[in-house]
Amino acid sequence: MEERKERRLRIKWTPNVNKKFNEAIRRLGEKATAIPILEYMNVPQLTRKQVENRLQQYRESESLTYTTALLEHF
């Protein structure tokens, strides 16, 4: 028996969606997880996995910014 996986719609991270994401991070804190962020954003068609991926990108970017700032002081 062959199982069919339902294809999810790909959502584009528009400036408005990104603004909601950043607002959720500010409101919920830097250690917020995907599910509370997803609930706060309340964007139709957006999945937990998509928020997890964006959150990972956000945290990597923040880490890189912090490391760069430290290196500039030396």
Predicted model as a PDB file, atoms N, CA, C, CB and O in Angstrom, pLDDT in the B-factor column:
MODEL        1                                                                  
ATOM      1  N   MET A   1       0.832  -1.192   0.000  1.00 48.00           N  
ATOM      2  CA  MET A   1       0.000   0.000   0.000  1.00 48.00           C  
ATOM      3  C   MET A   1       0.869   1.245   0.000  1.00 48.00           C  
ATOM      4  CB  MET A   1      -0.943   0.004   1.208  1.00 48.00           C  
ATOM      5  O   MET A   1       1.831   1.359   0.759  1.00 48.00           O  
ATOM      6  N   GLU A   2       0.521   2.127  -0.830  1.00 50.00           N  
ATOM      7  CA  GLU A   2       1.299   3.352  -0.966  1.00 50.00           C  
ATOM      8  C   GLU A   2       0.628   4.485  -0.197  1.00 50.00           C  
ATOM      9  CB  GLU A   2       1.464   3.731  -2.452  1.00 50.00           C  
ATOM     10  O   GLU A   2      -0.558   4.767  -0.373  1.00 50.00           O  
ATOM     11  N   GLU A   3       1.409   5.116   0.649  1.00 52.00           N  
ATOM     12  CA  GLU A   3       0.874   6.242   1.407  1.00 52.00           C  
ATOM     13  C   GLU A   3       1.171   7.521   0.656  1.00 52.00           C  
ATOM     14  CB  GLU A   3       1.468   6.293   2.837  1.00 52.00           C  
ATOM     15  O   GLU A   3       2.259   7.698   0.109  1.00 52.00           O  
ATOM     16  N   ARG A   4       0.209   8.396   0.634  1.00 52.00           N  
ATOM     17  CA  ARG A   4       0.399   9.700   0.008  1.00 52.00           C  
ATOM     18  C   ARG A   4       0.575  10.744   1.091  1.00 52.00           C  
ATOM     19  CB  ARG A   4      -0.793  10.061  -0.914  1.00 52.00           C  
ATOM     20  O   ARG A   4      -0.206  10.821   2.039  1.00 52.00           O  
ATOM     21  N   LYS A   5       1.590  11.525   0.936  1.00 56.00           N  
ATOM     22  CA  LYS A   5       1.814  12.614   1.887  1.00 56.00           C  
ATOM     23  C   LYS A   5       1.122  13.855   1.342  1.00 56.00           C  
ATOM     24  CB  LYS A   5       3.348  12.874   2.120  1.00 56.00           C  
ATOM     25  O   LYS A   5       1.244  14.207   0.168  1.00 56.00           O  
ATOM     26  N   GLU A   6       0.402  14.492   2.230  1.00 57.00           N  
ATOM     27  CA  GLU A   6      -0.275  15.714   1.839  1.00 57.00           C  
ATOM     28  C   GLU A   6       0.765  16.816   1.670  1.00 57.00           C  
ATOM     29  CB  GLU A   6      -1.350  16.116   2.883  1.00 57.00           C  
ATOM     30  O   GLU A   6       1.597  17.033   2.550  1.00 57.00           O  
ATOM     31  N   ARG A   7       0.715  17.495   0.562  1.00 62.00           N  
ATOM     32  CA  ARG A   7       1.643  18.593   0.317  1.00 62.00           C  
ATOM     33  C   ARG A   7       1.169  19.851   1.007  1.00 62.00           C  
ATOM     34  CB  ARG A   7       1.806  18.841  -1.180  1.00 62.00           C  
ATOM     35  O   ARG A   7       0.018  20.266   0.864  1.00 62.00           O  
ATOM     36  N   ARG A   8       2.047  20.433   1.736  1.00 63.00           N  
ATOM     37  CA  ARG A   8       1.716  21.678   2.430  1.00 63.00           C  
ATOM     38  C   ARG A   8       1.993  22.859   1.514  1.00 63.00           C  
ATOM     39  CB  ARG A   8       2.520  21.811   3.748  1.00 63.00           C  
ATOM     40  O   ARG A   8       2.898  22.829   0.680  1.00 63.00           O  
ATOM     41  N   LEU A   9       1.198  23.887   1.692  1.00 70.00           N  
ATOM     42  CA  LEU A   9       1.431  25.106   0.936  1.00 70.00           C  
ATOM     43  C   LEU A   9       2.668  25.798   1.482  1.00 70.00           C  
ATOM     44  CB  LEU A   9       0.201  26.043   0.995  1.00 70.00           C  
ATOM     45  O   LEU A   9       2.881  25.863   2.693  1.00 70.00           O  
ATOM     46  N   ARG A  10       3.453  26.298   0.598  1.00 75.00           N  
ATOM     47  CA  ARG A  10       4.638  27.027   1.026  1.00 75.00           C  
ATOM     48  C   ARG A  10       4.238  28.468   1.289  1.00 75.00           C  
ATOM     49  CB  ARG A  10       5.776  26.943  -0.036  1.00 75.00           C  
ATOM     50  O   ARG A  10       3.627  29.126   0.447  1.00 75.00           O  
ATOM     51  N   ILE A  11       4.589  28.933   2.451  1.00 78.00           N  
ATOM     52  CA  ILE A  11       4.242  30.304   2.800  1.00 78.00           C  
ATOM     53  C   ILE A  11       5.462  31.186   2.584  1.00 78.00           C  
ATOM     54  CB  ILE A  11       3.738  30.400   4.268  1.00 78.00           C  
ATOM     55  O   ILE A  11       6.585  30.815   2.926  1.00 78.00           O  
ATOM     56  N   LYS A  12       5.226  32.340   2.022  1.00 83.00           N  
ATOM     57  CA  LYS A  12       6.309  33.288   1.818  1.00 83.00           C  
ATOM     58  C   LYS A  12       6.399  34.191   3.046  1.00 83.00           C  
ATOM     59  CB  LYS A  12       6.090  34.123   0.517  1.00 83.00           C  
ATOM     60  O   LYS A  12       5.392  34.700   3.539  1.00 83.00           O  
ATOM     61  N   TRP A  13       7.620  34.376   3.524  1.00 88.00           N  
ATOM     62  CA  TRP A  13       7.824  35.228   4.699  1.00 88.00           C  
ATOM     63  C   TRP A  13       7.800  36.683   4.245  1.00 88.00           C  
ATOM     64  CB  TRP A  13       9.175  34.887   5.427  1.00 88.00           C  
ATOM     65  O   TRP A  13       8.838  37.282   3.962  1.00 88.00           O  
ATOM     66  N   THR A  14       6.617  37.223   4.185  1.00 93.00           N  
ATOM     67  CA  THR A  14       6.433  38.619   3.794  1.00 93.00           C  
ATOM     68  C   THR A  14       6.899  39.523   4.933  1.00 93.00           C  
ATOM     69  CB  THR A  14       4.945  38.907   3.433  1.00 93.00           C  
ATOM     70  O   THR A  14       7.093  39.056   6.055  1.00 93.00           O  
ATOM     71  N   PRO A  15       7.078  40.795   4.655  1.00 95.00           N  
ATOM     72  CA  PRO A  15       7.447  41.715   5.741  1.00 95.00           C  
ATOM     73  C   PRO A  15       6.422  41.689   6.886  1.00 95.00           C  
ATOM     74  CB  PRO A  15       7.580  43.147   5.196  1.00 95.00           C  
ATOM     75  O   PRO A  15       6.792  41.837   8.051  1.00 95.00           O  
ATOM     76  N   ASN A  16       5.147  41.503   6.559  1.00 96.00           N  
ATOM     77  CA  ASN A  16       4.116  41.452   7.597  1.00 96.00           C  
ATOM     78  C   ASN A  16       4.258  40.200   8.462  1.00 96.00           C  
ATOM     79  CB  ASN A  16       2.723  41.494   6.963  1.00 96.00           C  
ATOM     80  O   ASN A  16       4.143  40.284   9.684  1.00 96.00           O  
ATOM     81  N   VAL A  17       4.505  39.043   7.849  1.00 96.00           N  
ATOM     82  CA  VAL A  17       4.689  37.805   8.602  1.00 96.00           C  
ATOM     83  C   VAL A  17       5.963  37.906   9.445  1.00 96.00           C  
ATOM     84  CB  VAL A  17       4.757  36.579   7.645  1.00 96.00           C  
ATOM     85  O   VAL A  17       5.983  37.478  10.599  1.00 96.00           O  
ATOM     86  N   ASN A  18       7.007  38.463   8.875  1.00 94.00           N  
ATOM     87  CA  ASN A  18       8.258  38.642   9.618  1.00 94.00           C  
ATOM     88  C   ASN A  18       8.064  39.590  10.800  1.00 94.00           C  
ATOM     89  CB  ASN A  18       9.360  39.176   8.689  1.00 94.00           C  
ATOM     90  O   ASN A  18       8.633  39.379  11.871  1.00 94.00           O  
ATOM     91  N   LYS A  19       7.265  40.626  10.602  1.00 96.00           N  
ATOM     92  CA  LYS A  19       6.971  41.564  11.683  1.00 96.00           C  
ATOM     93  C   LYS A  19       6.244  40.843  12.816  1.00 96.00           C  
ATOM     94  CB  LYS A  19       6.123  42.751  11.162  1.00 96.00           C  
ATOM     95  O   LYS A  19       6.552  41.062  13.988  1.00 96.00           O  
ATOM     96  N   LYS A  20       5.287  39.988  12.476  1.00 97.00           N  
ATOM     97  CA  LYS A  20       4.568  39.222  13.497  1.00 97.00           C  
ATOM     98  C   LYS A  20       5.512  38.271  14.230  1.00 97.00           C  
ATOM     99  CB  LYS A  20       3.411  38.433  12.862  1.00 97.00           C  
ATOM    100  O   LYS A  20       5.398  38.091  15.442  1.00 97.00           O  
ATOM    101  N   PHE A  21       6.437  37.666  13.498  1.00 96.00           N  
ATOM    102  CA  PHE A  21       7.413  36.769  14.113  1.00 96.00           C  
ATOM    103  C   PHE A  21       8.277  37.539  15.110  1.00 96.00           C  
ATOM    104  CB  PHE A  21       8.298  36.102  13.034  1.00 96.00           C  
ATOM    105  O   PHE A  21       8.443  37.111  16.252  1.00 96.00           O  
ATOM    106  N   ASN A  22       8.819  38.659  14.684  1.00 95.00           N  
ATOM    107  CA  ASN A  22       9.677  39.469  15.559  1.00 95.00           C  
ATOM    108  C   ASN A  22       8.913  39.988  16.774  1.00 95.00           C  
ATOM    109  CB  ASN A  22      10.269  40.645  14.779  1.00 95.00           C  
ATOM    110  O   ASN A  22       9.456  40.054  17.877  1.00 95.00           O  
ATOM    111  N   GLU A  23       7.654  40.354  16.565  1.00 97.00           N  
ATOM    112  CA  GLU A  23       6.821  40.813  17.672  1.00 97.00           C  
ATOM    113  C   GLU A  23       6.596  39.672  18.669  1.00 97.00           C  
ATOM    114  CB  GLU A  23       5.467  41.350  17.147  1.00 97.00           C  
ATOM    115  O   GLU A  23       6.615  39.887  19.881  1.00 97.00           O  
ATOM    116  N   ALA A  24       6.386  38.478  18.158  1.00 97.00           N  
ATOM    117  CA  ALA A  24       6.200  37.306  19.026  1.00 97.00           C  
ATOM    118  C   ALA A  24       7.461  37.049  19.851  1.00 97.00           C  
ATOM    119  CB  ALA A  24       5.846  36.053  18.184  1.00 97.00           C  
ATOM    120  O   ALA A  24       7.374  36.746  21.041  1.00 97.00           O  
ATOM    121  N   ILE A  25       8.616  37.167  19.230  1.00 95.00           N  
ATOM    122  CA  ILE A  25       9.885  36.968  19.940  1.00 95.00           C  
ATOM    123  C   ILE A  25      10.032  38.012  21.045  1.00 95.00           C  
ATOM    124  CB  ILE A  25      11.087  37.046  18.956  1.00 95.00           C  
ATOM    125  O   ILE A  25      10.404  37.678  22.169  1.00 95.00           O  
ATOM    126  N   ARG A  26       9.744  39.262  20.731  1.00 95.00           N  
ATOM    127  CA  ARG A  26       9.841  40.322  21.742  1.00 95.00           C  
ATOM    128  C   ARG A  26       8.857  40.080  22.882  1.00 95.00           C  
ATOM    129  CB  ARG A  26       9.581  41.700  21.105  1.00 95.00           C  
ATOM    130  O   ARG A  26       9.192  40.269  24.051  1.00 95.00           O  
ATOM    131  N   ARG A  27       7.658  39.666  22.539  1.00 96.00           N  
ATOM    132  CA  ARG A  27       6.602  39.487  23.537  1.00 96.00           C  
ATOM    133  C   ARG A  27       6.826  38.245  24.403  1.00 96.00           C  
ATOM    134  CB  ARG A  27       5.248  39.395  22.848  1.00 96.00           C  
ATOM    135  O   ARG A  27       6.628  38.276  25.617  1.00 96.00           O  
ATOM    136  N   LEU A  28       7.244  37.151  23.756  1.00 96.00           N  
ATOM    137  CA  LEU A  28       7.376  35.873  24.456  1.00 96.00           C  
ATOM    138  C   LEU A  28       8.775  35.631  25.010  1.00 96.00           C  
ATOM    139  CB  LEU A  28       7.008  34.749  23.530  1.00 96.00           C  
ATOM    140  O   LEU A  28       8.967  34.771  25.869  1.00 96.00           O  
ATOM    141  N   GLY A  29       9.744  36.385  24.521  1.00 93.00           N  
ATOM    142  CA  GLY A  29      11.108  36.241  25.019  1.00 93.00           C  
ATOM    143  C   GLY A  29      11.985  35.432  24.069  1.00 93.00           C  
ATOM    144  O   GLY A  29      11.497  34.676  23.229  1.00 93.00           O  
ATOM    145  N   GLU A  30      13.279  35.614  24.226  1.00 85.00           N  
ATOM    146  CA  GLU A  30      14.271  34.979  23.354  1.00 85.00           C  
ATOM    147  C   GLU A  30      14.230  33.457  23.409  1.00 85.00           C  
ATOM    148  CB  GLU A  30      15.652  35.452  23.724  1.00 85.00           C  
ATOM    149  O   GLU A  30      14.603  32.794  22.441  1.00 85.00           O  
ATOM    150  N   LYS A  31      13.783  32.898  24.520  1.00 91.00           N  
ATOM    151  CA  LYS A  31      13.771  31.443  24.673  1.00 91.00           C  
ATOM    152  C   LYS A  31      12.438  30.825  24.283  1.00 91.00           C  
ATOM    153  CB  LYS A  31      14.099  31.073  26.098  1.00 91.00           C  
ATOM    154  O   LYS A  31      12.188  29.655  24.574  1.00 91.00           O  
ATOM    155  N   ALA A  32      11.591  31.587  23.636  1.00 93.00           N  
ATOM    156  CA  ALA A  32      10.282  31.084  23.217  1.00 93.00           C  
ATOM    157  C   ALA A  32      10.449  29.922  22.245  1.00 93.00           C  
ATOM    158  CB  ALA A  32       9.447  32.210  22.568  1.00 93.00           C  
ATOM    159  O   ALA A  32      11.414  29.873  21.482  1.00 93.00           O  
ATOM    160  N   THR A  33       9.515  29.002  22.279  1.00 95.00           N  
ATOM    161  CA  THR A  33       9.538  27.850  21.382  1.00 95.00           C  
ATOM    162  C   THR A  33       8.524  28.065  20.261  1.00 95.00           C  
ATOM    163  CB  THR A  33       9.235  26.535  22.157  1.00 95.00           C  
ATOM    164  O   THR A  33       7.730  29.005  20.293  1.00 95.00           O  
ATOM    165  N   ALA A  34       8.567  27.179  19.279  1.00 96.00           N  
ATOM    166  CA  ALA A  34       7.780  27.345  18.062  1.00 96.00           C  
ATOM    167  C   ALA A  34       6.270  27.387  18.301  1.00 96.00           C  
ATOM    168  CB  ALA A  34       8.098  26.238  17.115  1.00 96.00           C  
ATOM    169  O   ALA A  34       5.574  28.203  17.698  1.00 96.00           O  
ATOM    170  N   ILE A  35       5.766  26.528  19.161  1.00 97.00           N  
ATOM    171  CA  ILE A  35       4.309  26.454  19.326  1.00 97.00           C  
ATOM    172  C   ILE A  35       3.725  27.760  19.890  1.00 97.00           C  
ATOM    173  CB  ILE A  35       3.948  25.283  20.249  1.00 97.00           C  
ATOM    174  O   ILE A  35       2.756  28.268  19.325  1.00 97.00           O  
ATOM    175  N   PRO A  36       4.268  28.323  20.975  1.00 97.00           N  
ATOM    176  CA  PRO A  36       3.724  29.611  21.441  1.00 97.00           C  
ATOM    177  C   PRO A  36       3.888  30.734  20.402  1.00 97.00           C  
ATOM    178  CB  PRO A  36       4.410  30.021  22.746  1.00 97.00           C  
ATOM    179  O   PRO A  36       3.020  31.597  20.272  1.00 97.00           O  
ATOM    180  N   ILE A  37       5.000  30.713  19.673  1.00 97.00           N  
ATOM    181  CA  ILE A  37       5.209  31.725  18.630  1.00 97.00           C  
ATOM    182  C   ILE A  37       4.140  31.574  17.550  1.00 97.00           C  
ATOM    183  CB  ILE A  37       6.634  31.599  18.011  1.00 97.00           C  
ATOM    184  O   ILE A  37       3.539  32.559  17.121  1.00 97.00           O  
ATOM    185  N   LEU A  38       3.910  30.344  17.117  1.00 97.00           N  
ATOM    186  CA  LEU A  38       2.900  30.065  16.097  1.00 97.00           C  
ATOM    187  C   LEU A  38       1.523  30.536  16.557  1.00 97.00           C  
ATOM    188  CB  LEU A  38       2.866  28.562  15.770  1.00 97.00           C  
ATOM    189  O   LEU A  38       0.794  31.170  15.795  1.00 97.00           O  
ATOM    190  N   GLU A  39       1.172  30.230  17.792  1.00 97.00           N  
ATOM    191  CA  GLU A  39      -0.124  30.643  18.326  1.00 97.00           C  
ATOM    192  C   GLU A  39      -0.228  32.162  18.406  1.00 97.00           C  
ATOM    193  CB  GLU A  39      -0.349  30.028  19.710  1.00 97.00           C  
ATOM    194  O   GLU A  39      -1.274  32.730  18.090  1.00 97.00           O  
ATOM    195  N   TYR A  40       0.840  32.816  18.821  1.00 97.00           N  
ATOM    196  CA  TYR A  40       0.831  34.280  18.936  1.00 97.00           C  
ATOM    197  C   TYR A  40       0.691  34.929  17.553  1.00 97.00           C  
ATOM    198  CB  TYR A  40       2.125  34.778  19.634  1.00 97.00           C  
ATOM    199  O   TYR A  40      -0.047  35.899  17.384  1.00 97.00           O  
ATOM    200  N   MET A  41       1.408  34.381  16.573  1.00 97.00           N  
ATOM    201  CA  MET A  41       1.388  34.960  15.230  1.00 97.00           C  
ATOM    202  C   MET A  41       0.015  34.834  14.587  1.00 97.00           C  
ATOM    203  CB  MET A  41       2.435  34.290  14.351  1.00 97.00           C  
ATOM    204  O   MET A  41      -0.436  35.758  13.911  1.00 97.00           O  
ATOM    205  N   ASN A  42      -0.656  33.702  14.787  1.00 96.00           N  
ATOM    206  CA  ASN A  42      -1.992  33.485  14.250  1.00 96.00           C  
ATOM    207  C   ASN A  42      -2.059  33.747  12.739  1.00 96.00           C  
ATOM    208  CB  ASN A  42      -2.987  34.376  14.973  1.00 96.00           C  
ATOM    209  O   ASN A  42      -2.890  34.521  12.266  1.00 96.00           O  
ATOM    210  N   VAL A  43      -1.168  33.086  11.999  1.00 94.00           N  
ATOM    211  CA  VAL A  43      -1.124  33.210  10.535  1.00 94.00           C  
ATOM    212  C   VAL A  43      -1.675  31.921   9.933  1.00 94.00           C  
ATOM    213  CB  VAL A  43       0.342  33.492  10.022  1.00 94.00           C  
ATOM    214  O   VAL A  43      -1.122  30.846  10.167  1.00 94.00           O  
ATOM    215  N   PRO A  44      -2.757  32.016   9.160  1.00 91.00           N  
ATOM    216  CA  PRO A  44      -3.309  30.809   8.541  1.00 91.00           C  
ATOM    217  C   PRO A  44      -2.270  30.140   7.631  1.00 91.00           C  
ATOM    218  CB  PRO A  44      -4.584  31.152   7.736  1.00 91.00           C  
ATOM    219  O   PRO A  44      -1.458  30.820   7.003  1.00 91.00           O  
ATOM    220  N   GLN A  45      -2.304  28.826   7.568  1.00 90.00           N  
ATOM    221  CA  GLN A  45      -1.423  28.020   6.721  1.00 90.00           C  
ATOM    222  C   GLN A  45       0.000  27.897   7.236  1.00 90.00           C  
ATOM    223  CB  GLN A  45      -1.389  28.596   5.355  1.00 90.00           C  
ATOM    224  O   GLN A  45       0.767  27.097   6.702  1.00 90.00           O  
ATOM    225  N   LEU A  46       0.379  28.654   8.248  1.00 94.00           N  
ATOM    226  CA  LEU A  46       1.729  28.579   8.801  1.00 94.00           C  
ATOM    227  C   LEU A  46       1.819  27.361   9.717  1.00 94.00           C  
ATOM    228  CB  LEU A  46       2.094  29.886   9.573  1.00 94.00           C  
ATOM    229  O   LEU A  46       0.939  27.138  10.548  1.00 94.00           O  
ATOM    230  N   THR A  47       2.885  26.576   9.564  1.00 94.00           N  
ATOM    231  CA  THR A  47       3.037  25.351  10.349  1.00 94.00           C  
ATOM    232  C   THR A  47       4.109  25.518  11.426  1.00 94.00           C  
ATOM    233  CB  THR A  47       3.390  24.170   9.433  1.00 94.00           C  
ATOM    234  O   THR A  47       4.935  26.429  11.381  1.00 94.00           O  
ATOM    235  N   ARG A  48       4.061  24.608  12.390  1.00 96.00           N  
ATOM    236  CA  ARG A  48       5.061  24.589  13.458  1.00 96.00           C  
ATOM    237  C   ARG A  48       6.453  24.422  12.870  1.00 96.00           C  
ATOM    238  CB  ARG A  48       4.766  23.459  14.464  1.00 96.00           C  
ATOM    239  O   ARG A  48       7.396  25.083  13.306  1.00 96.00           O  
ATOM    240  N   LYS A  49       6.586  23.554  11.896  1.00 95.00           N  
ATOM    241  CA  LYS A  49       7.881  23.283  11.270  1.00 95.00           C  
ATOM    242  C   LYS A  49       8.445  24.547  10.611  1.00 95.00           C  
ATOM    243  CB  LYS A  49       7.747  22.154  10.227  1.00 95.00           C  
ATOM    244  O   LYS A  49       9.641  24.821  10.711  1.00 95.00           O  
ATOM    245  N   GLN A  50       7.595  25.303   9.950  1.00 95.00           N  
ATOM    246  CA  GLN A  50       8.047  26.539   9.311  1.00 95.00           C  
ATOM    247  C   GLN A  50       8.536  27.548  10.355  1.00 95.00           C  
ATOM    248  CB  GLN A  50       6.913  27.152   8.469  1.00 95.00           C  
ATOM    249  O   GLN A  50       9.532  28.240  10.141  1.00 95.00           O  
ATOM    250  N   VAL A  51       7.829  27.623  11.479  1.00 96.00           N  
ATOM    251  CA  VAL A  51       8.250  28.533  12.546  1.00 96.00           C  
ATOM    252  C   VAL A  51       9.552  28.033  13.168  1.00 96.00           C  
ATOM    253  CB  VAL A  51       7.145  28.663  13.629  1.00 96.00           C  
ATOM    254  O   VAL A  51      10.433  28.833  13.485  1.00 96.00           O  
ATOM    255  N   GLU A  52       9.682  26.712  13.347  1.00 96.00           N  
ATOM    256  CA  GLU A  52      10.927  26.153  13.881  1.00 96.00           C  
ATOM    257  C   GLU A  52      12.113  26.509  12.990  1.00 96.00           C  
ATOM    258  CB  GLU A  52      10.815  24.626  14.022  1.00 96.00           C  
ATOM    259  O   GLU A  52      13.171  26.896  13.485  1.00 96.00           O  
ATOM    260  N   ASN A  53      11.937  26.379  11.689  1.00 95.00           N  
ATOM    261  CA  ASN A  53      13.020  26.705  10.748  1.00 95.00           C  
ATOM    262  C   ASN A  53      13.394  28.178  10.829  1.00 95.00           C  
ATOM    263  CB  ASN A  53      12.610  26.349   9.312  1.00 95.00           C  
ATOM    264  O   ASN A  53      14.575  28.522  10.842  1.00 95.00           O  
ATOM    265  N   ARG A  54      12.394  29.044  10.882  1.00 95.00           N  
ATOM    266  CA  ARG A  54      12.654  30.489  10.970  1.00 95.00           C  
ATOM    267  C   ARG A  54      13.309  30.835  12.307  1.00 95.00           C  
ATOM    268  CB  ARG A  54      11.339  31.293  10.797  1.00 95.00           C  
ATOM    269  O   ARG A  54      14.193  31.690  12.370  1.00 95.00           O  
ATOM    270  N   LEU A  55      12.872  30.169  13.367  1.00 95.00           N  
ATOM    271  CA  LEU A  55      13.444  30.404  14.688  1.00 95.00           C  
ATOM    272  C   LEU A  55      14.914  30.000  14.720  1.00 95.00           C  
ATOM    273  CB  LEU A  55      12.658  29.636  15.757  1.00 95.00           C  
ATOM    274  O   LEU A  55      15.737  30.682  15.331  1.00 95.00           O  
ATOM    275  N   GLN A  56      15.238  28.902  14.068  1.00 94.00           N  
ATOM    276  CA  GLN A  56      16.628  28.467  13.995  1.00 94.00           C  
ATOM    277  C   GLN A  56      17.464  29.501  13.241  1.00 94.00           C  
ATOM    278  CB  GLN A  56      16.730  27.086  13.311  1.00 94.00           C  
ATOM    279  O   GLN A  56      18.566  29.840  13.673  1.00 94.00           O  
ATOM    280  N   GLN A  57      16.950  30.003  12.124  1.00 93.00           N  
ATOM    281  CA  GLN A  57      17.660  31.036  11.368  1.00 93.00           C  
ATOM    282  C   GLN A  57      17.851  32.288  12.230  1.00 93.00           C  
ATOM    283  CB  GLN A  57      16.890  31.387  10.071  1.00 93.00           C  
ATOM    284  O   GLN A  57      18.921  32.897  12.228  1.00 93.00           O  
ATOM    285  N   TYR A  58      16.814  32.658  12.956  1.00 92.00           N  
ATOM    286  CA  TYR A  58      16.859  33.842  13.811  1.00 92.00           C  
ATOM    287  C   TYR A  58      17.942  33.690  14.879  1.00 92.00           C  
ATOM    288  CB  TYR A  58      15.486  34.086  14.471  1.00 92.00           C  
ATOM    289  O   TYR A  58      18.743  34.599  15.098  1.00 92.00           O  
ATOM    290  N   ARG A  59      17.956  32.541  15.534  1.00 91.00           N  
ATOM    291  CA  ARG A  59      18.920  32.313  16.608  1.00 91.00           C  
ATOM    292  C   ARG A  59      20.350  32.241  16.078  1.00 91.00           C  
ATOM    293  CB  ARG A  59      18.580  31.029  17.355  1.00 91.00           C  
ATOM    294  O   ARG A  59      21.274  32.730  16.727  1.00 91.00           O  
ATOM    295  N   GLU A  60      20.540  31.642  14.916  1.00 90.00           N  
ATOM    296  CA  GLU A  60      21.879  31.601  14.312  1.00 90.00           C  
ATOM    297  C   GLU A  60      22.341  33.006  13.967  1.00 90.00           C  
ATOM    298  CB  GLU A  60      21.887  30.710  13.049  1.00 90.00           C  
ATOM    299  O   GLU A  60      23.508  33.346  14.165  1.00 90.00           O  
ATOM    300  N   SER A  61      21.440  33.814  13.455  1.00 88.00           N  
ATOM    301  CA  SER A  61      21.764  35.189  13.108  1.00 88.00           C  
ATOM    302  C   SER A  61      22.123  35.997  14.356  1.00 88.00           C  
ATOM    303  CB  SER A  61      20.591  35.842  12.373  1.00 88.00           C  
ATOM    304  O   SER A  61      23.090  36.759  14.349  1.00 88.00           O  
ATOM    305  N   GLU A  62      21.345  35.829  15.421  1.00 83.00           N  
ATOM    306  CA  GLU A  62      21.616  36.530  16.673  1.00 83.00           C  
ATOM    307  C   GLU A  62      22.953  36.105  17.263  1.00 83.00           C  
ATOM    308  CB  GLU A  62      20.495  36.276  17.678  1.00 83.00           C  
ATOM    309  O   GLU A  62      23.700  36.935  17.781  1.00 83.00           O  
ATOM    310  N   SER A  63      23.254  34.817  17.186  1.00 77.00           N  
ATOM    311  CA  SER A  63      24.514  34.291  17.708  1.00 77.00           C  
ATOM    312  C   SER A  63      25.690  34.866  16.931  1.00 77.00           C  
ATOM    313  CB  SER A  63      24.530  32.755  17.642  1.00 77.00           C  
ATOM    314  O   SER A  63      26.705  35.242  17.518  1.00 77.00           O  
ATOM    315  N   LEU A  64      25.553  34.931  15.627  1.00 69.00           N  
ATOM    316  CA  LEU A  64      26.602  35.481  14.780  1.00 69.00           C  
ATOM    317  C   LEU A  64      26.811  36.962  15.076  1.00 69.00           C  
ATOM    318  CB  LEU A  64      26.258  35.276  13.300  1.00 69.00           C  
ATOM    319  O   LEU A  64      27.949  37.428  15.129  1.00 69.00           O  
ATOM    320  N   THR A  65      25.730  37.699  15.267  1.00 70.00           N  
ATOM    321  CA  THR A  65      25.811  39.122  15.584  1.00 70.00           C  
ATOM    322  C   THR A  65      26.533  39.327  16.909  1.00 70.00           C  
ATOM    323  CB  THR A  65      24.404  39.749  15.637  1.00 70.00           C  
ATOM    324  O   THR A  65      27.385  40.208  17.027  1.00 70.00           O  
ATOM    325  N   TYR A  66      26.191  38.510  17.907  1.00 63.00           N  
ATOM    326  CA  TYR A  66      26.814  38.603  19.224  1.00 63.00           C  
ATOM    327  C   TYR A  66      28.309  38.288  19.146  1.00 63.00           C  
ATOM    328  CB  TYR A  66      26.121  37.651  20.209  1.00 63.00           C  
ATOM    329  O   TYR A  66      29.126  38.999  19.732  1.00 63.00           O  
ATOM    330  N   THR A  67      28.666  37.225  18.424  1.00 67.00           N  
ATOM    331  CA  THR A  67      30.067  36.828  18.280  1.00 67.00           C  
ATOM    332  C   THR A  67      30.860  37.913  17.566  1.00 67.00           C  
ATOM    333  CB  THR A  67      30.177  35.499  17.515  1.00 67.00           C  
ATOM    334  O   THR A  67      31.982  38.224  17.966  1.00 67.00           O  
ATOM    335  N   THR A  68      30.295  38.485  16.525  1.00 68.00           N  
ATOM    336  CA  THR A  68      30.956  39.554  15.781  1.00 68.00           C  
ATOM    337  C   THR A  68      31.196  40.758  16.687  1.00 68.00           C  
ATOM    338  CB  THR A  68      30.115  39.963  14.554  1.00 68.00           C  
ATOM    339  O   THR A  68      32.270  41.359  16.643  1.00 68.00           O  
ATOM    340  N   ALA A  69      30.215  41.115  17.501  1.00 65.00           N  
ATOM    341  CA  ALA A  69      30.353  42.252  18.411  1.00 65.00           C  
ATOM    342  C   ALA A  69      31.464  41.984  19.437  1.00 65.00           C  
ATOM    343  CB  ALA A  69      29.009  42.535  19.131  1.00 65.00           C  
ATOM    344  O   ALA A  69      32.229  42.890  19.771  1.00 65.00           O  
ATOM    345  N   LEU A  70      31.553  40.767  19.926  1.00 62.00           N  
ATOM    346  CA  LEU A  70      32.623  40.436  20.870  1.00 62.00           C  
ATOM    347  C   LEU A  70      33.999  40.564  20.228  1.00 62.00           C  
ATOM    348  CB  LEU A  70      32.433  39.022  21.409  1.00 62.00           C  
ATOM    349  O   LEU A  70      34.924  41.109  20.830  1.00 62.00           O  
ATOM    350  N   LEU A  71      34.130  40.060  19.006  1.00 64.00           N  
ATOM    351  CA  LEU A  71      35.413  40.099  18.318  1.00 64.00           C  
ATOM    352  C   LEU A  71      35.863  41.522  17.993  1.00 64.00           C  
ATOM    353  CB  LEU A  71      35.337  39.290  17.048  1.00 64.00           C  
ATOM    354  O   LEU A  71      37.061  41.799  17.928  1.00 64.00           O  
ATOM    355  N   GLU A  72      34.906  42.418  17.791  1.00 71.00           N  
ATOM    356  CA  GLU A  72      35.254  43.796  17.480  1.00 71.00           C  
ATOM    357  C   GLU A  72      35.874  44.515  18.684  1.00 71.00           C  
ATOM    358  CB  GLU A  72      34.020  44.546  17.005  1.00 71.00           C  
ATOM    359  O   GLU A  72      36.585  45.506  18.514  1.00 71.00           O  
ATOM    360  N   HIS A  73      35.611  44.026  19.881  1.00 63.00           N  
ATOM    361  CA  HIS A  73      36.150  44.668  21.081  1.00 63.00           C  
ATOM    362  C   HIS A  73      37.588  44.253  21.350  1.00 63.00           C  
ATOM    363  CB  HIS A  73      35.287  44.336  22.286  1.00 63.00           C  
ATOM    364  O   HIS A  73      38.248  44.850  22.200  1.00 63.00           O  
ATOM    365  N   PHE A  74      38.084  43.252  20.652  1.00 64.00           N  
ATOM    366  CA  PHE A  74      39.457  42.782  20.900  1.00 64.00           C  
ATOM    367  C   PHE A  74      40.402  43.201  19.846  1.00 64.00           C  
ATOM    368  CB  PHE A  74      39.499  41.309  21.017  1.00 64.00           C  
ATOM    369  O   PHE A  74      41.588  42.882  19.918  1.00 64.00           O  
TER     370      PHE A  74                                                      
ENDMDL                                                                          
END                                                                             
